[in-house]
């Protein structure tokens, strides 16, 4: 789900970067904030940060003498993507295993679609693995899939959101892309 949220992050600026008047350029604080945000894949409870939309405030924290750094608390609005249970999304297959497929959608690379959640599809391994259904539709690398989110789980280790998907239901599964779908005239 796309949403607009307010976040507060702490930014550390080395004392050597502060000018002689004790002032810190706003651009330096914002640059360090953006560097910090790009290092994270996602934030717990917030989701994937797609972009900062408004800088609200920068407050100077206390000076930490032993480390020679100044701390700032930065409040900002940002647009995020937080996957929610029951939400229907579209992803692209990027890896196939005997037990299911992994999809990518936007910044999410850990969307797992288990064979148990792909009714009427069976695994075929003839050099390049794929899943084939009774109606001959295929799930292979590069195929676009419409899926519903069954569950999400935050991973502190990878700072990512793991998603479990399903194509059980109406209008879910491989999506026909624009073009002739392999037929030549």
VORO-803028 format. One record per atom (N, C-alpha, C): atom name; x negated, y negated, z negated. Coordinates in Angstrom, 2 decimals, m for minus. Atoms other than C-alpha are relative to their C-alpha. Example, Ala and Ser with C-alpha at 12.3 -4.5 7.8 and 13.67 -1.06 7.14 Angstrom:
+------+---------+---------+---------+
! atom !    east !   north !      up !
+------+---------+---------+---------+
!    N !   m0.89 !    1.19 !    0.00 !
!   CA !  m12.30 !    4.50 !   m7.80 !
!    C !   m0.90 !   m1.20 !    0.00 !
!    N !    0.82 !    1.19 !    0.06 !
!   CA !  m13.67 !    1.06 !   m7.14 !
!    C !    0.77 !   m1.09 !   m0.73 !
+------+---------+---------+---------+
END
This chain:
+------+---------+---------+---------+
! atom !    east !   north !      up !
+------+---------+---------+---------+
!    N !   m0.83 !    1.16 !    0.00 !
!   CA !    0.00 !    0.00 !    0.00 !
!    C !   m0.89 !   m1.24 !    0.00 !
!    N !    0.73 !    1.27 !   m0.03 !
!   CA !   m1.39 !   m3.40 !    0.96 !
!    C !    0.61 !   m0.93 !   m1.04 !
!    N !   m0.50 !    0.94 !    1.00 !
!   CA !   m1.13 !   m5.94 !   m1.82 !
!    C !   m1.03 !   m1.08 !   m0.27 !
!    N !    0.85 !    1.13 !    0.38 !
!   CA !   m2.53 !   m9.22 !   m3.07 !
!    C !   m0.09 !    0.02 !   m1.52 !
!    N !    0.20 !   m0.07 !    1.45 !
!   CA !   m4.05 !   m9.06 !   m6.57 !
!    C !   m1.03 !   m1.01 !   m0.45 !
!    N !    1.02 !    0.85 !    0.60 !
!   CA !   m6.06 !  m11.22 !   m8.91 !
!    C !   m0.97 !    0.89 !   m0.74 !
!    N !    1.05 !   m0.78 !    0.64 !
!   CA !   m9.37 !   m9.76 !  m10.08 !
!    C !   m0.95 !   m0.93 !   m0.73 !
!    N !    1.07 !    0.71 !    0.69 !
!   CA !  m12.05 !  m10.86 !  m12.48 !
!    C !   m1.22 !    0.91 !    0.01 !
!    N !    1.26 !   m0.75 !   m0.02 !
!   CA !  m15.62 !   m9.72 !  m11.96 !
!    C !   m1.07 !   m0.85 !   m0.66 !
!    N !    1.12 !    0.68 !    0.63 !
!   CA !  m18.77 !  m10.58 !  m13.86 !
!    C !   m1.18 !    0.02 !    0.96 !
!    N !    1.13 !    0.17 !   m0.91 !
!   CA !  m21.68 !  m11.89 !  m11.83 !
!    C !   m1.19 !   m0.46 !   m0.80 !
!    N !    1.23 !    0.34 !    0.70 !
!   CA !  m25.26 !  m12.12 !  m13.05 !
!    C !   m0.92 !   m0.75 !    0.96 !
!    N !    0.91 !    0.82 !   m0.80 !
!   CA !  m27.59 !  m14.85 !  m11.74 !
!    C !   m1.32 !   m0.11 !   m0.75 !
!    N !    1.29 !    0.16 !    0.67 !
!   CA !  m31.33 !  m14.78 !  m12.52 !
!    C !   m0.26 !   m1.48 !   m0.32 !
!    N !    0.28 !    1.37 !    0.44 !
!   CA !  m32.47 !  m17.88 !  m14.43 !
!    C !   m0.88 !   m0.74 !    1.00 !
!    N !    0.90 !    0.66 !   m0.97 !
!   CA !  m35.11 !  m18.59 !  m11.76 !
!    C !    0.77 !   m0.65 !    1.14 !
!    N !   m0.80 !    0.56 !   m1.08 !
!   CA !  m32.28 !  m19.36 !   m9.29 !
!    C !    0.80 !   m1.24 !   m0.42 !
!    N !   m0.72 !    1.17 !    0.50 !
!   CA !  m30.82 !  m22.11 !  m11.49 !
!    C !   m0.89 !   m1.22 !    0.19 !
!    N !    0.83 !    1.18 !   m0.27 !
!   CA !  m31.95 !  m25.62 !  m10.54 !
!    C !   m0.44 !   m0.68 !   m1.29 !
!    N !    0.59 !    0.66 !    1.17 !
!   CA !  m33.80 !  m27.99 !  m12.89 !
!    C !    1.03 !   m0.67 !   m0.90 !
!    N !   m1.06 !    0.61 !    0.80 !
!   CA !  m30.56 !  m29.64 !  m14.06 !
!    C !    0.87 !    1.05 !   m0.71 !
!    N !   m0.78 !   m1.07 !    0.62 !
!   CA !  m29.22 !  m26.26 !  m15.19 !
!    C !    1.26 !    0.35 !    0.78 !
!    N !   m1.18 !   m0.27 !   m0.83 !
!   CA !  m26.68 !  m26.17 !  m12.37 !
!    C !   m0.25 !    1.21 !    0.90 !
!    N !    0.07 !   m1.16 !   m0.89 !
!   CA !  m25.95 !  m23.06 !  m10.36 !
!    C !    0.87 !   m0.30 !    1.21 !
!    N !   m0.82 !    0.24 !   m1.18 !
!   CA !  m24.81 !  m23.52 !   m6.76 !
!    C !    1.15 !    1.00 !    0.09 !
!    N !   m1.18 !   m0.86 !   m0.11 !
!   CA !  m21.29 !  m22.16 !   m6.29 !
!    C !   m0.21 !    1.06 !    1.07 !
!    N !    0.26 !   m0.94 !   m1.09 !
!   CA !  m22.40 !  m20.54 !   m3.04 !
!    C !   m0.83 !    1.20 !   m0.47 !
!    N !    0.83 !   m1.08 !    0.52 !
!   CA !  m24.97 !  m18.46 !   m4.95 !
!    C !    0.85 !    0.98 !   m0.81 !
!    N !   m0.88 !   m0.86 !    0.80 !
!   CA !  m22.33 !  m17.15 !   m7.38 !
!    C !    0.92 !    0.80 !    0.93 !
!    N !   m0.91 !   m0.67 !   m0.93 !
!   CA !  m19.94 !  m16.34 !   m4.51 !
!    C !   m0.76 !    1.05 !    0.81 !
!    N !    0.80 !   m0.97 !   m0.75 !
!   CA !  m22.70 !  m14.63 !   m2.49 !
!    C !   m0.28 !    1.23 !   m0.84 !
!    N !    0.28 !   m1.15 !    0.87 !
!   CA !  m23.64 !  m12.45 !   m5.46 !
!    C !    1.28 !    0.79 !   m0.30 !
!    N !   m1.28 !   m0.68 !    0.18 !
!   CA !  m19.93 !  m11.66 !   m6.04 !
!    C !    0.30 !    0.89 !    1.20 !
!    N !   m0.28 !   m0.77 !   m1.21 !
!   CA !  m19.51 !  m10.54 !   m2.43 !
!    C !   m0.95 !    1.18 !    0.15 !
!    N !    0.96 !   m1.11 !   m0.04 !
!   CA !  m22.68 !   m8.42 !   m2.61 !
!    C !    0.44 !    1.10 !   m0.97 !
!    N !   m0.45 !   m0.97 !    1.00 !
!   CA !  m21.33 !   m6.76 !   m5.74 !
!    C !    1.23 !    0.76 !    0.50 !
!    N !   m1.22 !   m0.64 !   m0.48 !
!   CA !  m17.94 !   m6.07 !   m4.13 !
!    C !   m0.28 !    0.95 !    1.16 !
!    N !    0.31 !   m0.91 !   m1.11 !
!   CA !  m19.48 !   m4.54 !   m0.99 !
!    C !   m0.72 !    1.25 !   m0.48 !
!    N !    0.66 !   m1.18 !    0.55 !
!   CA !  m21.50 !   m2.17 !   m3.17 !
!    C !    1.03 !    1.02 !   m0.52 !
!    N !   m1.07 !   m0.88 !    0.47 !
!   CA !  m18.23 !   m0.76 !   m4.54 !
!    C !    0.82 !    0.47 !    1.18 !
!    N !   m0.94 !   m0.46 !   m1.01 !
!   CA !  m16.05 !    1.43 !   m2.35 !
!    C !    1.39 !   m0.48 !   m0.38 !
!    N !   m1.33 !    0.38 !    0.50 !
!   CA !  m13.00 !    0.77 !   m4.52 !
!    C !   m0.12 !   m0.33 !   m1.48 !
!    N !   m0.07 !    0.30 !    1.41 !
!   CA !  m12.02 !   m0.53 !   m7.94 !
!    C !    1.16 !    0.79 !   m0.60 !
!    N !   m1.03 !   m0.79 !    0.66 !
!   CA !  m10.03 !    1.63 !  m10.36 !
!    C !    1.23 !   m0.85 !   m0.27 !
!    N !   m1.25 !    0.71 !    0.23 !
!   CA !   m6.38 !    0.55 !  m10.45 !
!    C !    0.27 !   m1.13 !    0.98 !
!    N !   m0.13 !    1.10 !   m0.96 !
!   CA !   m6.99 !   m2.07 !   m7.74 !
!    C !    0.01 !    0.55 !    1.42 !
!    N !    0.09 !   m0.59 !   m1.32 !
!   CA !   m7.96 !    0.03 !   m4.72 !
!    C !   m1.19 !   m0.54 !    0.77 !
!    N !    1.07 !    0.45 !   m0.89 !
!   CA !  m10.14 !   m0.83 !   m1.75 !
!    C !    0.18 !   m1.49 !    0.26 !
!    N !   m0.08 !    1.45 !   m0.25 !
!   CA !  m10.93 !   m4.54 !   m1.49 !
!    C !   m0.26 !   m0.24 !    1.47 !
!    N !    0.10 !    0.26 !   m1.44 !
!   CA !  m10.28 !   m5.58 !    2.10 !
!    C !   m0.55 !   m1.39 !    0.27 !
!    N !    0.51 !    1.36 !   m0.18 !
!   CA !  m11.07 !   m9.27 !    1.65 !
!    C !    0.37 !   m0.89 !   m1.16 !
!    N !   m0.28 !    1.01 !    1.02 !
!   CA !  m11.30 !  m12.11 !   m0.84 !
!    C !    0.76 !   m1.12 !    0.69 !
!    N !   m0.84 !    1.01 !   m0.63 !
!   CA !   m8.53 !  m14.60 !   m0.07 !
!    C !   m0.06 !   m1.36 !   m0.68 !
!    N !    0.03 !    1.28 !    0.71 !
!   CA !   m8.97 !  m17.27 !   m2.76 !
!    C !   m0.91 !    0.11 !   m1.22 !
!    N !    0.84 !    0.11 !    1.19 !
!   CA !  m11.60 !  m18.23 !   m5.31 !
!    C !    0.75 !   m0.86 !   m1.00 !
!    N !   m0.81 !    0.73 !    0.97 !
!   CA !   m9.72 !  m19.28 !   m8.45 !
!    C !   m0.85 !   m0.77 !   m1.01 !
!    N !    0.83 !    0.69 !    0.99 !
!   CA !  m12.38 !  m20.08 !  m11.05 !
!    C !   m1.32 !    0.73 !   m0.20 !
!    N !    1.30 !   m0.54 !    0.38 !
!   CA !  m15.98 !  m19.59 !  m12.05 !
!    C !   m0.30 !   m0.55 !   m1.38 !
!    N !    0.28 !    0.43 !    1.38 !
!   CA !  m16.70 !  m19.68 !  m15.77 !
!    C !   m1.37 !    0.53 !   m0.40 !
!    N !    1.34 !   m0.38 !    0.44 !
!   CA !  m20.17 !  m19.66 !  m17.19 !
!    C !    0.10 !    0.79 !   m1.30 !
!    N !    0.05 !   m0.81 !    1.22 !
!   CA !  m20.81 !  m16.93 !  m19.73 !
!    C !   m1.17 !   m0.44 !   m0.85 !
!    N !    1.11 !    0.37 !    0.87 !
!   CA !  m23.40 !  m16.93 !  m22.45 !
!    C !   m1.33 !    0.34 !    0.65 !
!    N !    1.35 !   m0.19 !   m0.51 !
!   CA !  m27.09 !  m17.15 !  m21.65 !
!    C !   m0.63 !    1.16 !   m0.75 !
!    N !    0.60 !   m1.18 !    0.60 !
!   CA !  m28.79 !  m13.82 !  m22.27 !
!    C !   m1.51 !   m0.17 !    0.05 !
!    N !    1.40 !    0.38 !    0.03 !
!   CA !  m32.29 !  m14.87 !  m23.33 !
!    C !   m0.98 !    1.14 !    0.30 !
!    N !    1.00 !   m1.04 !   m0.28 !
!   CA !  m34.12 !  m11.49 !  m23.34 !
!    C !   m0.10 !    0.40 !    1.47 !
!    N !    0.05 !   m0.43 !   m1.40 !
!   CA !  m33.17 !  m10.68 !  m19.73 !
!    C !   m0.18 !   m1.17 !    0.96 !
!    N !    0.17 !    1.19 !   m0.84 !
!   CA !  m33.45 !  m14.25 !  m18.42 !
!    C !    1.04 !   m0.06 !    1.12 !
!    N !   m1.10 !    0.07 !   m0.96 !
!   CA !  m30.06 !  m14.07 !  m16.66 !
!    C !    1.14 !   m0.81 !   m0.58 !
!    N !   m1.21 !    0.70 !    0.40 !
!   CA !  m26.96 !  m16.21 !  m16.77 !
!    C !    1.18 !    0.77 !    0.57 !
!    N !   m1.18 !   m0.77 !   m0.39 !
!   CA !  m23.58 !  m14.51 !  m16.63 !
!    C !    1.15 !   m0.93 !    0.33 !
!    N !   m1.18 !    0.76 !   m0.41 !
!   CA !  m20.49 !  m15.80 !  m14.87 !
!    C !    1.18 !    0.94 !    0.10 !
!    N !   m1.24 !   m0.74 !   m0.18 !
!   CA !  m16.91 !  m14.64 !  m14.93 !
!    C !    0.73 !   m0.68 !    1.16 !
!    N !   m0.59 !    0.56 !   m1.20 !
!   CA !  m15.34 !  m15.12 !  m11.49 !
!    C !    1.40 !    0.59 !    0.19 !
!    N !   m1.38 !   m0.42 !   m0.26 !
!   CA !  m11.57 !  m14.99 !  m10.97 !
!    C !    0.30 !   m0.31 !    1.46 !
!    N !   m0.29 !    0.19 !   m1.42 !
!   CA !  m10.37 !  m14.51 !   m7.40 !
!    C !    1.20 !    0.85 !    0.39 !
!    N !   m1.07 !   m0.81 !   m0.59 !
!   CA !   m7.45 !  m13.26 !   m5.34 !
!    C !   m0.60 !    0.79 !    1.14 !
!    N !    0.50 !   m0.81 !   m1.10 !
!   CA !   m8.05 !  m10.45 !   m2.91 !
!    C !    1.12 !    0.89 !    0.54 !
!    N !   m0.93 !   m0.93 !   m0.64 !
!   CA !   m6.16 !   m8.24 !   m0.48 !
!    C !   m0.59 !    1.39 !   m0.16 !
!    N !    0.49 !   m1.35 !    0.25 !
!   CA !   m6.42 !   m4.57 !   m1.37 !
!    C !    0.90 !    1.05 !    0.65 !
!    N !   m0.74 !   m1.16 !   m0.46 !
!   CA !   m5.34 !   m1.17 !   m0.14 !
!    C !   m0.05 !    1.02 !   m1.13 !
!    N !   m0.11 !   m0.98 !    1.07 !
!   CA !   m4.13 !    1.11 !   m2.93 !
!    C !    0.97 !    1.08 !    0.44 !
!    N !   m0.90 !   m1.07 !   m0.44 !
!   CA !   m2.78 !    4.46 !   m1.71 !
!    C !    0.93 !    0.43 !   m1.14 !
!    N !   m1.01 !   m0.36 !    1.00 !
!   CA !    0.45 !    5.44 !   m3.51 !
!    C !    0.70 !    1.29 !    0.41 !
!    N !   m0.73 !   m1.24 !   m0.28 !
!   CA !    2.26 !    8.77 !   m3.79 !
!    C !    1.29 !   m0.31 !    0.74 !
!    N !   m1.22 !    0.17 !   m0.79 !
!   CA !    5.07 !    9.09 !   m1.25 !
!    C !   m0.15 !   m0.92 !    1.19 !
!    N !    0.24 !    0.92 !   m1.11 !
!   CA !    3.58 !    6.54 !    1.14 !
!    C !   m0.37 !    0.77 !    1.26 !
!    N !    0.31 !   m0.62 !   m1.29 !
!   CA !    3.45 !    7.54 !    4.83 !
!    C !   m1.08 !   m0.84 !    0.67 !
!    N !    1.13 !    0.69 !   m0.63 !
!   CA !    0.18 !    6.70 !    6.58 !
!    C !   m0.41 !    0.77 !    1.25 !
!    N !    0.55 !   m0.62 !   m1.21 !
!   CA !   m1.70 !    7.49 !    9.78 !
!    C !   m1.51 !    0.08 !   m0.17 !
!    N !    1.44 !   m0.18 !    0.10 !
!   CA !   m5.23 !    8.91 !    9.86 !
!    C !   m0.53 !    0.78 !    1.19 !
!    N !    0.67 !   m0.70 !   m1.10 !
!   CA !   m7.75 !   10.41 !   12.27 !
!    C !   m0.81 !    1.14 !   m0.59 !
!    N !    0.73 !   m1.18 !    0.45 !
!   CA !   m9.15 !   13.91 !   11.80 !
!    C !   m1.49 !   m0.20 !    0.29 !
!    N !    1.44 !    0.12 !   m0.25 !
!   CA !  m12.92 !   13.73 !   11.29 !
!    C !   m0.77 !    1.26 !   m0.40 !
!    N !    0.68 !   m1.25 !    0.33 !
!   CA !  m13.71 !   17.18 !    9.86 !
!    C !    1.03 !    1.10 !   m0.22 !
!    N !   m0.90 !   m1.14 !    0.13 !
!   CA !  m12.10 !   20.61 !   10.01 !
!    C !   m0.73 !    1.13 !   m0.71 !
!    N !    0.51 !   m1.20 !    0.66 !
!   CA !  m12.65 !   23.53 !    7.65 !
!    C !    1.07 !    1.07 !    0.08 !
!    N !   m0.96 !   m1.10 !   m0.01 !
!   CA !  m10.95 !   26.90 !    7.36 !
!    C !    1.17 !   m0.29 !   m0.94 !
!    N !   m1.01 !    0.24 !    1.03 !
!   CA !   m9.00 !   25.56 !    4.37 !
!    C !    0.80 !   m1.28 !    0.20 !
!    N !   m0.73 !    1.24 !   m0.26 !
!   CA !   m7.80 !   22.24 !    5.84 !
!    C !   m0.82 !   m0.99 !    0.81 !
!    N !    0.68 !    1.05 !   m0.76 !
!   CA !   m8.80 !   18.98 !    7.47 !
!    C !   m0.20 !   m1.23 !   m0.86 !
!    N !    0.26 !    1.28 !    0.64 !
!   CA !  m10.27 !   15.68 !    6.31 !
!    C !    0.34 !   m1.10 !    0.98 !
!    N !   m0.43 !    1.12 !   m0.82 !
!   CA !   m8.79 !   12.46 !    7.63 !
!    C !   m0.67 !   m1.28 !   m0.47 !
!    N !    0.44 !    1.36 !    0.32 !
!   CA !  m10.05 !    8.88 !    7.76 !
!    C !    1.16 !   m0.94 !    0.31 !
!    N !   m0.99 !    1.03 !   m0.27 !
!   CA !   m7.67 !    5.96 !    7.47 !
!    C !   m0.47 !   m1.28 !   m0.68 !
!    N !    0.53 !    1.23 !    0.56 !
!   CA !   m8.98 !    2.45 !    7.02 !
!    C !   m1.29 !    0.29 !   m0.75 !
!    N !    1.22 !   m0.25 !    0.78 !
!   CA !  m11.62 !    2.46 !    4.27 !
!    C !   m0.02 !    1.37 !   m0.68 !
!    N !   m0.08 !   m1.29 !    0.67 !
!   CA !  m10.45 !    5.86 !    2.98 !
!    C !   m0.56 !    1.10 !    0.90 !
!    N !    0.60 !   m1.10 !   m0.76 !
!   CA !  m12.60 !    8.80 !    4.10 !
!    C !    0.26 !    1.34 !   m0.65 !
!    N !   m0.23 !   m1.24 !    0.73 !
!   CA !  m11.43 !   11.38 !    1.58 !
!    C !    1.48 !    0.33 !   m0.08 !
!    N !   m1.39 !   m0.42 !   m0.06 !
!   CA !   m7.91 !   12.20 !    2.70 !
!    C !   m0.02 !    1.47 !    0.41 !
!    N !    0.06 !   m1.43 !   m0.24 !
!   CA !   m7.54 !   15.97 !    2.46 !
!    C !    1.39 !    0.55 !    0.29 !
!    N !   m1.24 !   m0.66 !   m0.41 !
!   CA !   m4.80 !   17.89 !    4.26 !
!    C !   m0.27 !    1.51 !   m0.02 !
!    N !    0.21 !   m1.42 !    0.21 !
!   CA !   m4.74 !   21.49 !    3.03 !
!    C !    0.84 !    0.82 !    0.97 !
!    N !   m0.77 !   m0.91 !   m0.85 !
!   CA !   m3.59 !   24.43 !    5.15 !
!    C !    1.36 !    0.31 !   m0.63 !
!    N !   m1.27 !   m0.24 !    0.69 !
!   CA !   m0.88 !   24.94 !    2.51 !
!    C !    1.02 !   m1.09 !    0.27 !
!    N !   m0.89 !    1.13 !   m0.28 !
!   CA !    0.58 !   21.55 !    3.46 !
!    C !    0.16 !   m0.26 !    1.50 !
!    N !   m0.18 !    0.04 !   m1.45 !
!   CA !    0.51 !   22.26 !    7.22 !
!    C !    0.84 !    1.21 !    0.42 !
!    N !   m0.82 !   m1.16 !   m0.32 !
!   CA !    3.49 !   24.57 !    7.79 !
!    C !   m0.08 !    0.34 !    1.50 !
!    N !    0.00 !   m0.52 !   m1.37 !
!   CA !    3.40 !   26.70 !   10.96 !
!    C !   m1.30 !   m0.26 !    0.76 !
!    N !    1.31 !    0.16 !   m0.66 !
!   CA !   m0.28 !   25.88 !   11.70 !
!    C !   m0.92 !    1.10 !   m0.48 !
!    N !    0.97 !   m1.01 !    0.39 !
!   CA !   m2.97 !   28.52 !   11.74 !
!    C !   m1.36 !   m0.37 !    0.58 !
!    N !    1.38 !    0.35 !   m0.33 !
!   CA !   m6.75 !   28.24 !   11.94 !
!    C !   m0.51 !    0.82 !    1.18 !
!    N !    0.62 !   m0.65 !   m1.15 !
!   CA !   m8.54 !   29.04 !   15.22 !
!    C !   m1.45 !   m0.46 !    0.05 !
!    N !    1.43 !    0.36 !   m0.06 !
!   CA !  m12.34 !   29.18 !   15.41 !
!    C !   m0.61 !    0.64 !    1.24 !
!    N !    0.58 !   m0.45 !   m1.26 !
!   CA !  m13.44 !   29.56 !   19.01 !
!    C !   m1.08 !   m0.99 !    0.42 !
!    N !    1.07 !    0.94 !   m0.27 !
!   CA !  m16.66 !   27.56 !   18.91 !
!    C !    0.25 !   m1.31 !   m0.72 !
!    N !   m0.38 !    1.25 !    0.64 !
!   CA !  m14.99 !   24.30 !   17.95 !
!    C !    1.33 !    0.27 !   m0.74 !
!    N !   m1.21 !   m0.37 !    0.75 !
!   CA !  m12.47 !   24.93 !   15.11 !
!    C !    1.14 !   m1.00 !    0.17 !
!    N !   m1.19 !    0.83 !   m0.03 !
!   CA !   m8.90 !   23.62 !   15.25 !
!    C !    1.16 !    0.78 !   m0.61 !
!    N !   m1.22 !   m0.63 !    0.47 !
!   CA !   m5.41 !   24.34 !   13.95 !
!    C !    1.02 !   m0.06 !    1.12 !
!    N !   m0.99 !   m0.10 !   m1.06 !
!   CA !   m2.69 !   25.48 !   16.32 !
!    C !    1.33 !    0.38 !   m0.62 !
!    N !   m1.33 !   m0.32 !    0.53 !
!   CA !    1.05 !   25.57 !   15.66 !
!    C !    0.74 !    0.89 !    0.99 !
!    N !   m0.83 !   m0.86 !   m0.85 !
!   CA !    3.77 !   27.79 !   17.07 !
!    C !    0.48 !   m0.72 !    1.25 !
!    N !   m0.44 !    0.77 !   m1.17 !
!   CA !    4.84 !   24.96 !   19.40 !
!    C !   m1.20 !   m0.48 !    0.84 !
!    N !    1.25 !    0.27 !   m0.72 !
!   CA !    1.19 !   24.76 !   20.68 !
!    C !   m0.58 !   m1.39 !   m0.23 !
!    N !    0.66 !    1.27 !    0.33 !
!   CA !    0.44 !   21.36 !   19.13 !
!    C !   m1.27 !    0.34 !   m0.77 !
!    N !    1.32 !   m0.27 !    0.56 !
!   CA !   m3.18 !   21.14 !   18.00 !
!    C !   m0.40 !   m1.10 !   m0.97 !
!    N !    0.67 !    0.94 !    0.91 !
!   CA !   m4.95 !   19.52 !   15.09 !
!    C !   m1.48 !    0.29 !    0.13 !
!    N !    1.44 !   m0.14 !   m0.20 !
!   CA !   m8.59 !   19.00 !   16.01 !
!    C !   m0.65 !   m1.35 !   m0.25 !
!    N !    0.72 !    1.26 !    0.25 !
!   CA !  m11.28 !   16.36 !   15.55 !
!    C !    0.47 !   m1.07 !    0.97 !
!    N !   m0.42 !    1.14 !   m0.81 !
!   CA !  m10.15 !   12.95 !   16.80 !
!    C !    1.50 !   m0.14 !    0.16 !
!    N !   m1.46 !    0.06 !   m0.13 !
!   CA !   m6.42 !   13.73 !   16.62 !
!    C !    0.57 !   m0.93 !   m1.08 !
!    N !   m0.68 !    0.90 !    0.93 !
!   CA !   m4.17 !   11.12 !   14.98 !
!    C !    1.13 !    0.77 !   m0.67 !
!    N !   m0.99 !   m0.74 !    0.80 !
!   CA !   m2.00 !   12.52 !   12.17 !
!    C !    0.81 !   m0.99 !   m0.83 !
!    N !   m0.87 !    0.74 !    0.92 !
!   CA !    0.99 !   10.95 !   10.43 !
!    C !    0.24 !    0.91 !   m1.20 !
!    N !   m0.07 !   m0.82 !    1.21 !
!   CA !    1.00 !   12.18 !    6.81 !
!    C !    0.64 !   m0.78 !   m1.15 !
!    N !   m0.54 !    0.60 !    1.22 !
!   CA !    2.58 !   11.54 !    3.42 !
!    C !   m1.01 !    0.29 !   m1.11 !
!    N !    0.92 !   m0.17 !    1.12 !
!   CA !    0.47 !   11.04 !    0.30 !
!    C !    0.71 !    0.77 !   m1.11 !
!    N !   m0.55 !   m0.81 !    1.09 !
!   CA !    1.14 !   13.75 !   m2.29 !
!    C !   m0.56 !   m0.42 !   m1.36 !
!    N !    0.64 !    0.35 !    1.26 !
!   CA !   m1.37 !   12.69 !   m4.94 !
!    C !   m1.27 !   m0.79 !    0.27 !
!    N !    1.26 !    0.75 !   m0.08 !
!   CA !   m4.30 !   10.36 !   m5.58 !
!    C !   m0.76 !    0.23 !   m1.30 !
!    N !    0.81 !   m0.14 !    1.20 !
!   CA !   m7.20 !   10.63 !   m8.00 !
!    C !   m1.23 !   m0.90 !    0.14 !
!    N !    1.17 !    0.88 !    0.05 !
!   CA !   m9.86 !    8.08 !   m8.95 !
!    C !   m1.24 !    0.83 !   m0.33 !
!    N !    1.28 !   m0.66 !    0.27 !
!   CA !  m13.46 !    9.36 !   m8.82 !
!    C !   m1.00 !   m1.05 !   m0.46 !
!    N !    0.96 !    0.97 !    0.54 !
!   CA !  m15.75 !    7.35 !  m11.09 !
!    C !   m1.38 !    0.22 !    0.58 !
!    N !    1.33 !   m0.32 !   m0.51 !
!   CA !  m18.82 !    9.15 !   m9.76 !
!    C !   m0.26 !   m0.63 !    1.37 !
!    N !    0.17 !    0.53 !   m1.35 !
!   CA !  m18.28 !    8.13 !   m6.13 !
!    C !    0.64 !   m1.37 !    0.18 !
!    N !   m0.74 !    1.26 !   m0.04 !
!   CA !  m16.19 !    5.02 !   m6.94 !
!    C !    0.91 !   m0.01 !    1.24 !
!    N !   m0.86 !   m0.19 !   m1.15 !
!   CA !  m13.62 !    6.25 !   m4.43 !
!    C !    1.33 !    0.58 !   m0.47 !
!    N !   m1.32 !   m0.56 !    0.30 !
!   CA !   m9.98 !    7.32 !   m4.34 !
!    C !    0.18 !    1.23 !    0.90 !
!    N !   m0.26 !   m1.23 !   m0.74 !
!   CA !   m9.37 !   10.94 !   m3.33 !
!    C !    1.49 !    0.13 !    0.22 !
!    N !   m1.42 !   m0.08 !   m0.36 !
!   CA !   m6.08 !   11.54 !   m1.54 !
!    C !    0.32 !    1.41 !    0.49 !
!    N !   m0.51 !   m1.28 !   m0.47 !
!   CA !   m4.14 !   14.78 !   m1.07 !
!    C !    1.21 !   m0.30 !    0.88 !
!    N !   m1.04 !    0.32 !   m0.98 !
!   CA !   m1.89 !   14.69 !    2.01 !
!    C !    0.82 !    1.22 !    0.37 !
!    N !   m0.87 !   m1.06 !   m0.50 !
!   CA !    0.93 !   16.71 !    3.54 !
!    C !    0.64 !   m0.45 !    1.31 !
!    N !   m0.77 !    0.30 !   m1.21 !
!   CA !    2.62 !   16.95 !    6.93 !
!    C !    1.31 !    0.77 !   m0.01 !
!    N !   m1.30 !   m0.65 !    0.14 !
!   CA !    5.66 !   18.80 !    5.58 !
!    C !    1.07 !   m1.08 !    0.00 !
!    N !   m1.06 !    0.98 !   m0.08 !
!   CA !    8.72 !   16.81 !    6.57 !
!    C !    0.21 !   m0.50 !    1.41 !
!    N !   m0.34 !    0.55 !   m1.32 !
!   CA !   10.32 !   15.00 !    9.47 !
!    C !   m0.97 !   m1.10 !    0.41 !
!    N !    0.84 !    1.03 !   m0.63 !
!   CA !    8.22 !   12.82 !   11.78 !
!    C !   m1.43 !   m0.03 !   m0.54 !
!    N !    1.37 !   m0.08 !    0.48 !
!   CA !    4.94 !   13.98 !   10.21 !
!    C !   m0.76 !    1.01 !    0.86 !
!    N !    0.85 !   m0.90 !   m0.78 !
!   CA !    2.03 !   15.70 !   11.96 !
!    C !   m0.74 !   m0.75 !    1.08 !
!    N !    0.74 !    0.67 !   m1.08 !
!   CA !    0.04 !   15.00 !   15.13 !
!    C !    0.86 !   m1.02 !    0.72 !
!    N !   m0.69 !    1.10 !   m0.67 !
!   CA !    0.98 !   11.76 !   16.85 !
!    C !   m0.48 !   m0.08 !    1.44 !
!    N !    0.37 !    0.16 !   m1.41 !
!   CA !    1.06 !   11.44 !   20.63 !
!    C !   m0.59 !   m1.39 !    0.18 !
!    N !    0.64 !    1.29 !   m0.24 !
!   CA !   m1.34 !    8.71 !   21.67 !
!    C !    0.39 !   m0.51 !    1.37 !
!    N !   m0.34 !    0.59 !   m1.29 !
!   CA !   m0.83 !    6.33 !   24.56 !
!    C !   m0.83 !    0.66 !    1.10 !
!    N !    0.71 !   m0.61 !   m1.10 !
!   CA !   m1.80 !    7.76 !   27.90 !
!    C !    0.80 !    1.18 !    0.54 !
!    N !   m0.67 !   m1.10 !   m0.65 !
!   CA !   m1.02 !   10.86 !   29.87 !
!    C !   m0.10 !    1.31 !   m0.78 !
!    N !    0.13 !   m1.19 !    0.83 !
!   CA !   m1.89 !   13.35 !   27.08 !
!    C !   m0.59 !    1.19 !    0.76 !
!    N !    0.68 !   m1.08 !   m0.68 !
!   CA !   m4.15 !   15.39 !   29.35 !
!    C !    0.56 !    0.38 !    1.36 !
!    N !   m0.58 !   m0.34 !   m1.29 !
!   CA !   m1.86 !   15.59 !   32.37 !
!    C !   m0.51 !   m0.98 !    1.05 !
!    N !    0.45 !    0.84 !   m1.09 !
!   CA !   m3.19 !   14.28 !   35.64 !
!    C !    1.02 !    0.04 !    1.12 !
!    N !   m0.97 !    0.07 !   m1.10 !
!   CA !   m0.96 !   13.10 !   38.45 !
!    C !   m0.67 !    0.22 !    1.33 !
+------+---------+---------+---------+
END
